[in-house]
Amino acid sequence: MGVVCLAPGQGLGVRDPELRERTSKAIIRFRDVYDSQGSGRAEPVAGEQTGQLFQTRISGYDKTQVDERIGALEAALRDARARVEELDSRAMKLAGEVAEAHRQLREVERPSYSGLGARIEQLLRLAEEQASDVIAAATKDADDSLAQARVEAAQARAAAQNEAGELTASAQRESA
C-alpha cells in the first residue's frame, strides 16, 4: 500500500523540472482522487483477509464500518471457540467409548462349547468370530472418529487462536 502526499496546491510540490518530469506519471495518477480543497473522496480499500471494503476518510477508515467488522470477527471467534469446546467434548466422549470397548474385550474369554455337539459348537464358534469382527470394526470406526474429531478440534482451535491474534493486533494498531 502506498502513501499519497500532495502539495496544498498545484505547482507547490516538486519544483525540480528534471525530477518532476521523471515522476509526473506518478503525480498525476492520484490527482482525480482529491478535489481542489484536498478533502478525500470515499474510495474503497480492500480488507486484509476477507475482501470486505471500508470507505476511507482523510483521517482513516470509516469508524462505523470498522466497528461492525470487529463485531462480526468477535462473533466468529465466539462461534469458533464454541465449536472447539463441542469437538473437545465429543473427543472425550469417544475416548470413553473406546476405553469401554477395550475393557469389554479384555473381560470376554473364549468359552468352551464342547459338550453341545459338533454342529452347534461350529455354529457358536462362527458366531463368536463374526462378533469379534464386528467389535473390531466398531473399535476401528470409533478410533477413526476420535482421530478425526481431534484433528477438527485442533484446526478449529488454531483458527480461533489466529483470529484472536489478528483481532488483538488490529485493536493494538487502531489504539496506537
C-alpha positions in Angstrom: 0.0 0.0 0.0 1.4 3.4 -0.9 1.0 6.7 0.8 -0.2 9.7 -1.1 1.3 13.1 -0.1 0.0 16.0 -2.1 1.0 19.6 -2.0 -1.7 22.1 -0.9 -1.9 23.5 -4.4 -0.9 22.8 -8.0 2.8 23.8 -8.7 3.7 23.8 -5.0 5.0 20.2 -4.9 8.1 19.0 -6.8 9.9 22.1 -8.2 12.9 20.5 -9.8 12.0 20.2 -13.5 14.0 17.0 -14.1 12.6 15.2 -11.0 9.1 16.5 -11.9 9.5 15.1 -15.4 10.6 11.6 -14.1 7.7 11.4 -11.6 4.9 13.2 -13.5 3.0 10.0 -14.2 3.0 9.0 -10.5 2.0 12.6 -9.5 -1.0 12.8 -11.8 -2.1 9.3 -11.2 -3.7 10.4 -7.9 -5.0 13.8 -8.9 -8.5 12.6 -9.6 -8.7 11.2 -6.0 -8.6 14.6 -4.4 -10.6 17.7 -5.2 -9.1 21.2 -5.2 -9.6 21.7 -1.4 -7.7 18.5 -0.6 -10.5 16.6 1.0 -10.6 12.9 0.3 -13.3 11.3 -1.8 -14.6 8.0 -0.4 -12.6 5.2 -2.1 -13.0 1.5 -1.2 -9.9 -0.2 0.2 -9.9 -4.0 0.4 -9.7 -5.6 3.9 -6.7 -7.7 4.5 -8.2 -11.2 4.6 -11.9 -11.0 3.8 -12.1 -8.7 0.8 -14.6 -6.5 2.8 -14.5 -2.9 1.7 -14.1 0.1 4.0 -14.6 3.7 2.9 -11.5 5.9 3.5 -11.7 9.3 5.0 -8.9 11.9 5.4 -8.4 10.6 9.0 -8.5 6.8 8.1 -11.2 4.2 7.7 -14.9 4.8 8.5 -15.2 4.0 12.2 -18.7 2.6 11.9 -17.6 0.1 9.3 -14.5 -0.9 11.3 -16.6 -1.4 14.4 -19.1 -3.5 12.5 -16.3 -5.7 11.1 -14.7 -6.1 14.5 -18.1 -7.1 15.9 -18.5 -9.7 13.2 -15.0 -11.0 13.8 -15.6 -11.3 17.5 -18.9 -13.2 16.9 -17.0 -15.6 14.5 -14.4 -16.0 17.2 -17.0 -16.9 19.8 -18.6 -19.4 17.3 -15.2 -21.0 16.7 -14.4 -21.3 20.4 -17.9 -22.9 21.0 -17.1 -25.3 18.1 -13.7 -26.2 19.7 -15.5 -26.9 23.0 -18.0 -29.1 21.3 -15.4 -31.0 19.4 -13.3 -31.4 22.6 -16.3 -32.9 24.5 -17.1 -35.2 21.5 -13.5 -36.4 21.5 -13.6 -37.1 25.3 -16.9 -39.0 24.8 -15.4 -41.1 22.0 -12.3 -41.8 24.1 -14.5 -43.1 26.9 -16.4 -45.3 24.5 -13.2 -46.7 23.1 -11.9 -47.4 26.6 -15.1 -49.1 27.5 -15.0 -51.3 24.3 -11.4 -52.3 25.2 -12.4 -53.2 28.7 -15.2 -55.4 27.5 -12.9 -57.1 25.0 -10.5 -58.0 27.8 -13.3 -59.4 30.0 -14.6 -61.7 27.4 -12.8 -65.1 27.3 -13.3 -67.8 24.7 -16.0 -70.1 26.2 -15.9 -73.8 25.5 -18.8 -75.4 23.7 -17.5 -79.0 23.6 -20.5 -80.5 25.4 -23.1 -79.2 23.0 -22.4 -81.3 19.9 -20.1 -80.7 16.9 -22.6 -78.8 14.7 -23.7 -76.4 17.5 -20.1 -75.9 18.5 -19.2 -75.0 15.0 -22.2 -72.5 14.7 -21.3 -70.9 18.0 -17.6 -70.6 17.1 -18.6 -68.9 13.8 -21.0 -66.5 15.6 -18.2 -65.7 18.1 -15.8 -65.0 15.3 -18.3 -62.8 13.5 -19.0 -60.9 16.8 -15.3 -60.4 17.2 -15.0 -59.0 13.7 -18.0 -56.6 14.3 -16.4 -55.4 17.6 -13.0 -54.9 15.9 -14.7 -52.9 13.1 -16.6 -50.8 15.6 -13.4 -50.2 17.6 -11.6 -49.1 14.4 -14.5 -46.8 13.5 -14.5 -45.3 17.0 -10.7 -44.8 16.8 -11.1 -43.1 13.3 -13.9 -40.9 14.6 -11.8 -39.9 17.6 -8.8 -39.1 15.4 -11.0 -37.0 13.1 -12.6 -35.2 16.0 -9.1 -34.4 17.4 -8.0 -33.1 14.0 -11.1 -30.9 13.7 -10.7 -29.6 17.2 -7.0 -28.8 16.6 -7.9 -27.0 13.4 -10.8 -25.0 15.0 -8.5 -24.2 18.0 -5.8 -22.9 15.6 -8.2 -20.9 13.6 -9.7 -19.3 16.8 -6.2 -18.5 18.1 -5.2 -17.0 14.7 -8.4 -14.9 14.7 -7.8 -13.8 18.3 -4.3 -12.8 17.4 -5.4 -10.8 14.4 -8.1 -9.1 16.4 -5.6 -8.2 19.2 -3.1 -6.9 16.7 -5.7 -4.9 14.8 -7.0 -3.4 18.1 -3.5 -2.5 19.1 -2.8 -0.9 15.8 -6.0 1.1 16.0 -5.3 2.3 19.5 -1.8 3.4 18.7 
